[in-house]
Amino acid sequence: MKTILFIFGTRPEALKLIPLINEFKKYGNKFNTKVCITSQHQEMLWQVLQFFDTEPDYNLNIMLPNQTLFDLTSNGLKKIENVLNEVKPDLVIVQGDTTSTFIGALAAFYNKIPVAHIEAGLRSGNKYSPFPEEINRKLVSQIADFHFAPTYLAYENLLNEKIDNNVFIVGNTVIDALFMTLDKIKNMNFEEKFSFLYSDSKLILVTGHRRESFGEPFKNICNALLKIAKDNNDVQIVYPVHLNPNVINPVSSILSEQWNISLIKPLNYPEFVWLMNKSYLILTDSGGVQEEAPSLGKPVLVMREVTERTEGIKAGTAKLIGTSTEIIYNEVTNLLLNKNEYDKMANATNPYGDGNSSAKIVEIIKNMLL
């Protein structure tokens, strides 16, 4: 029997690893599966763990008030060392590009334990954007023994860096998590929480919180939403507003008085998936939404100047539209009025996977380790 240790610390990592954890646990006679969380996120992480009934074996609780990346890295590395010495895993699995990902891989390397990197190969080409994630994922790629790329583009990025051993294209495990969530919420009642929705309206779901949009770009986005709402009485815009003052202040001052715009508090993952599934189209600057929404048949308009997830743009499931008031208004209006354009996006194939990524990964690791 081989011991597999998962190390992660944030909600996005948990979402993308829980389907894989569950898949490994199906093979209890072959794999001893252990879970170590750093709790780099606290409340948001535990929401996901509890929803998916995932109980960690180790909780490092590395977050401290006002700590720096130096604190996070050094404290986390030392605590992970203790876990590795106790568990003695045959393989450490990390996901993505957080500091928890990097220190998990580095600690395993120091103990000469093989590392598998889930969602390998994403690159922006700018080491300070996103910071520190771009360097985290590049360094993990140097350490990892198994590289599970979500798309062909990510695979090519690794090949371009001369990383060509044990590189596999498997799709993105977030689609596995999405389908698991849809299955779990199909008998859950969200109608009371979302009783403010108009049954005869086209729902436009909005998410926006990125730092590069603070200031004038956010005002432009809000002005576009206001104009869309005023010009379309059959539309309801729902915006779960991030609590950062740079977001909530312009959003509240520009949008709070418009009758068919609903500004609500941030949602937990199952609530958000339910709302995505109810929506007609989605305006976002989120990476995860660009990956998930196409599996629900929802066109995605990306309010950013650039995106690392160009696969969706090429596939036609998403469109990069920037933060210009006029362009946002015109692109949304086009999808509201032009059914052919809408259907083209809604029916495009999601390039990020089919919900079977976890099974593919476990099969590959079984063949490599057993």
N, C-alpha and C positions, 0 to 999 in steps of 0.2 A: 504494500500500500504506500502511495506517495502522499506527502503532506503539502497542501497548497495554502499559502498565506496571502490573503488580499489586504492591501494597505491603502486606505483612502481617508479623506477628511472633509469633503465638501458635498453639498447636495447634488450638483451635476455628476460628480464621480459616483456617488451612491446610485443614482438613477441608471447610470450606464454599466455598473458592475453587479447590481443585484440580480438581473436576469442570468448573468454568468455564474454567480454564486449558486443560484438555484439549480442551474444545469449541472454543475459539479456535484452538488448534493444528491443528484439522481444516481450517482455512481459511488455510493457509500462503501461499497466493497473494494473499490479501487483507489479512491481519494479521501483523505482526511482533510476536510475543508475548514480553515480557520479565518476569522475576520478580525482585523485590527483597524480601528478608526482613530485618527489623530484629533478629531473634533475641531478641525480648522474652522468649520462652520458649526454652530451649536444647534439652535432651535430648528433651522431649516433642514439640517441633516437628520435630526431625530424625527421630524415629520415624515420624511421619506422612509426611514428605517421602520417606523411603526406601521405605516400604511402597508408596507410589503412584508410585515412580520419577520423582519431580519434582526436577529440579536447578535451584536458584536461579542467576540470572545475577549477582546482587549480594547479599552478606551483610554487613550493617552492624555486627553484633556490638555493639549499643549497651548491653547489660547490664553493669553494674559492681556490685561488692559494696556493699550498703547504700545504693544510690542512691535519691534522692527522685524524686517526679514532676517536680520542676523540672529535675533532671539528665536524666531520661529524655526529657523534652520538648525541652529545648534541644539536647542532644547529637544526638538523633535527627533533629531538624529540619535541623541543619547538614549531617549526613551525607546526608540525602535530597536536599538542594539539589544536592550534587555529582552524584548519580545522575541527577537531572532534567536537569542541564546537559549530561551526556554522552549520555543516551538521547534527549532531546527528544521525549517521547511525545505522541501526539495525544489520548490519553485515559489517565487514571489511575483504577484500580479499587481500592477499599478495601471492607472488610467489617466490619459490626458496630459495636463501640463501645469498642475498646481505645485506649490512648494511641497505639499505632502507627497505628491507623485515623485518629485525629484529626490527628496530625502529617503523615501522608501526604496527607490532603486539604488541610491548611493550606499545605503546601509547594507542592502543585500550584496552589492558588489564587494564591499569591505569584508564580508563573510564568505565570499566566493560562492554565493547562491545564485543560480540562474534567475533571470528576470524576464517576464513577459509584459510587453507594453501594449495596452489596448488603446485604440484610436491613435495609432502612430502615424507620423508623416505630415501632420498639419504644419504649414509654414506661412508666415507673413512676409518674410524676407527682411524684416526690420527688428533688430534685437531689442529695441526699446518699445516695441508696439506689437502685441500687448506685452506689458512689463509686469512681472518677470517671466510670464508664461512662455514667450518665444524661446528664451534661452533654456528654461526648464525642459521643454520637450526636446530641444536639440541635444541637450546633455543626456537625457534619458535614452535617446536613440543611440548614443555612443556606448551606453552601458548594457542595454537590453540584448538578450539572446534570441528572443522571439518578438517579431514586430507584426502586429495585427492592424493593417491599414484599413480604414473604412471605405476608401474609394481608390480608383485607379490613379487619380491625380496625387493622392497622398503616397501611394506606392511609388510613383515616379519621383516624387520629392526625395524619398529615401534612396532610390537608385542613383539620383544625381549627386548624393552625398557619399556614394560608394558603399552604402549599406545595402547589401544584396544577398545576405545569408538569412534564411528563415524569415522571409518577408511574405506575408499572406494578405490577400484582399478578401475581407469577410463581411463588409457592410458595417453599419454603426449599430452598436447594441442599444442605443437610445430608442430605436424603432421596436426592438424587443420589449423594452420597458413601456413604450406607448401602448402596444397591443395588450400587454399584461394589465395595464391601468384601465383600458377600455373594458376589458373583461370583468375587472373587479368593481367598476362603477356602474355597470349596466343595471344592477338592481338597487343602486343607491339613489336616494331622493334629493336632488339639488333644487327642486322647483321652488321651495320656500326661500332659500338663500338668494335665488335669482328671480324672485317674483316681480322685480322691476322691469323685466324684459317685455317688450311688446311682441305679441305673438304674430302680428301681421307685418313686421318690419324685417328688412335685411340687416343682419347684425354684422357690423364691422368691428373686429377686435383689434385693439391697439396696445402695443407694448413699446416703451421707449425710456431708456435710462442711461445710454452710453455717455461717458465723460466727454468724448469729443464733440457731442452735440450740445453741451451746456452753453447757455447764452443765446446768441442770435439764432442758431439753427433750431433750438427748441421753440423759440417764438414763431419761427417760420412753420414748423410742424403744427403747432397749435392753431395758427391762423388758417392753415389748410384744412384742418379738422373742422374748425368753426364754419368755414365756407361750405364744405361738403354737407354738414348737418343742416345748414340754413337752406341750401338749394335742393335738398332731398328729404321730403317729409316721410318717405317710406323707408328711411334708413335710421337705425339706432347705432350710435357709436358707444362702445363700452371700453373704458380705459382703466385697468388696474394700475394705479399710480404709485410709482416708486417713492419711498419716503424721503429721499434725498431732497433737501431744500432747493437745489438747482433744478429739480424736476417739478416738484409739487408747487412751487411758487408761480412759475409761468403758466402751468397747466390750470391751476385754480383761478388765477386772475383772468385768463382768456376764455376758458371753457365752462366754468361752473354755472353760468346762467342760461346756457342753451338747453332747451327742454328735451331734445333727443340725443343729448350726450350724457352718459352716466359715468361719473368718476367714482371708482370704488377702491377699497384697500387692496394691497397685494394678496394674491390667492395662493393656497397650497397647490401642490401638483395635481391631485385628482380633480379639484375644482377647475383648474386652468384647462386641463384636458377636456373636461365636459364642455367648457365654454368654447374652446377651439372647435370642437365637434359641432357646436350649434351655429358657428359663425358662417357668414357668406364669403368673406375674404378677411385677410389679416394684414395689418400694417405693423411692421416691427423693426427693431434694430438688434434683436436677439439671435444668437447663433443657433441655439437649440430649436427655436420655433421654425427656423429655415429648414431644419432637418426633419422635424416631426409633422408639420402641417400638411406637406404634400401627401403623406400616407392617409390623411383624412380627406383628400380631394379639395383642399382649400388653397386658392391662389395666395401667394405671399409677395407683398411689395416691401422691399428692404430699404428703410430710410437711413442709408449710410452712403458715404462716397466710395468706399471699398468694402469688400467682404472676402474673408478667407475661404468661404464656402462657395467657391465659384461653380462647383458641380451642379448645384441647383439652378444657377443662372443659365448654364449651358443646356441643361435638360429642359428648361422652360417651366419648371415648377415655381420659380421665384424670379423676380425682376428687381434689379438694383436701380433705385430712383432718386437717391440723394435726399436732401432736406429743403429743397426749394418749394415754397408755398405753391407756386403755379404748377410745377411738375407733379407734386403729390396730388393736387386737386385734379389735374387732367388725367393722371394714370388711374385714380380711383373711379372717376367719372366714366372712363373708357370701359372698365370692367363692369360697372353698374349698367351701362347701356348697350354694350356690345357683347351679345351672348357667345358669338364665335370666339372672340378673344378670351372670354371667361372660360369657356369649355376647353380651349386649347391648354390653358394653364392647369385647370382643375383635373384634367385627364392625363396630364404628362406623368411619366413614370418616375417615381422617387429614386434618385440615384444613391440614396443613403442606406438602402437595404430593404429586406422583405420580412423582417422579424425573426429570422433564423440565424442571426450572427453568433449568438451564444453557443448554439449547437455545433456550428462550424468550428468555432474556436476550441471547444472541448474535444472534438474529434481529432483536431490537429495535435493538441497537447497529448492526448491519449497515445497517438501514434509515435510521438517524439519521446515520451517519458516512460511508457510502460513496455 
